[in-house]
């Protein structure tokens, strides 16, 4: 069985152009959640990581918090310290951008400690 797509969707880029920003972001966040819930932890982490810069560029800090919480949980399940450190730093920065110092500070600090212990230079 093969799938046939309309010519306008052949390369996959035009479909997202048809969606408004909130709908597209909601689908992207849902994709991270679905990957995590299906046990595809590396995929969930990679999806969250790939969305972070664009979401930050449009000030979608709450969506970054949601996706990075999933990325962090995925990294812990994978037992991958590098991924955990990166997720904690990104989660901490997003929390701080939302004004949640109580939550963001410790995440940022713990992520930085993990990355330094691994020899990853701070950015």
C-alpha positions in Angstrom: 0.0 0.0 0.0 1.4 3.4 -0.9 0.2 6.8 0.2 -0.4 9.5 -2.3 -0.2 13.2 -1.3 -1.5 16.2 -3.2 1.3 17.7 -5.3 1.2 20.8 -3.1 2.2 18.7 0.0 4.8 16.6 -1.8 7.7 18.1 0.1 5.9 18.5 3.4 6.6 22.2 3.8 3.4 23.7 2.6 1.2 21.9 5.1 2.5 23.8 8.1 2.1 27.1 6.2 -1.7 26.4 6.2 -1.8 26.3 10.0 -2.1 29.3 12.2 0.7 29.8 14.8 -1.2 28.5 17.9 -2.4 25.4 16.1 1.1 24.6 14.7 2.7 25.1 18.1 0.0 22.9 19.8 0.7 20.1 17.3 4.4 20.4 17.8 4.1 20.2 21.6 1.7 17.3 21.2 4.2 15.5 19.1 6.8 15.6 21.9 4.2 14.4 24.4 3.1 11.5 22.1 6.7 10.4 21.5 7.4 10.4 25.2 4.1 8.5 26.1 4.9 5.9 23.4 8.3 5.3 25.0 10.2 6.9 22.2 12.4 8.8 24.7 15.2 9.8 22.3 12.7 11.0 19.8 10.9 13.0 22.4 14.2 14.6 23.6 15.2 15.4 20.0 11.9 16.9 19.1 11.9 19.1 22.2 15.4 20.2 21.5 14.7 21.0 17.8 11.7 23.2 18.8 13.4 25.2 21.5 15.1 27.9 19.4 12.1 28.8 17.3 9.7 28.7 20.3 12.1 31.0 22.2 12.3 33.3 19.3 8.6 33.8 19.4 8.5 34.1 23.2 6.6 30.8 23.8 8.2 30.1 27.1 5.4 28.1 28.5 5.6 25.7 25.6 9.3 25.4 26.2 8.7 24.5 29.8 6.3 21.8 28.7 8.5 20.3 26.1 11.7 20.5 28.2 9.9 18.8 31.1 9.3 16.0 28.8 12.8 16.1 27.4 14.2 16.0 31.0 12.0 13.0 31.9 13.1 11.3 28.7 16.8 12.0 29.4 16.4 10.5 32.9 14.7 7.4 31.5 17.5 7.1 29.0 20.1 7.5 31.7 21.9 10.1 29.6 23.6 12.8 31.7 24.4 15.0 28.7 20.8 15.2 27.6 19.7 15.7 31.2 22.0 18.6 31.7 21.0 20.3 28.5 17.3 19.8 29.3 17.7 21.2 32.8 19.6 24.3 31.5 16.9 25.0 28.9 14.1 24.4 31.3 15.7 26.7 33.8 16.1 29.5 31.3 12.5 29.1 30.2 11.3 29.2 33.8 13.4 32.3 34.5 12.0 34.0 31.3 8.5 33.4 32.8 9.7 34.9 36.1 9.7 31.6 38.0 13.0 32.1 39.8 12.2 29.5 42.5 12.0 26.8 39.9 14.3 28.1 37.2 17.3 28.8 39.3 17.8 25.3 40.6 17.2 23.7 37.2 19.7 26.0 35.6 22.2 25.4 38.4 21.9 21.7 38.4 22.1 21.5 34.6 25.2 23.6 34.6 26.8 21.4 37.3 26.0 18.3 35.2 27.4 19.8 32.0 30.6 21.0 33.7 31.2 17.6 35.2 30.9 16.2 31.7 33.4 18.8 30.5 30.9 20.7 28.4 31.8 24.4 28.3 29.1 26.7 29.5 27.5 29.0 27.0 
